[in-house]
């Protein structure tokens, strides 16, 4: 699955256009490498998202095309939240 789509489906970032922009401005990393919006993510990858003043790292537990809002957090586990 594309990085921008995973960020949206998992609701780490609410809109895909915002997720795409975050990737294009080097605020998303996959396993320590800069991610493009089209970068593929898979189960076990570590995704790091840099927000305004903080950063969150998550491990991808599951990939799904469509997930109800209440189940979105089941797609990943938070490793660090600074």
PyMOL commands that set and color helices and strands:
alter all, ss='L'
color gray80, all
select helices_A, chain A and resi 3-9+16-24+69-75
alter helices_A, ss='H'
color red, helices_A
select strands_A, chain A and resi 28-30+33-34+46-50+55-60+76-81
alter strands_A, ss='S'
color yellow, strands_A
deselect
rebuild
show_as cartoon
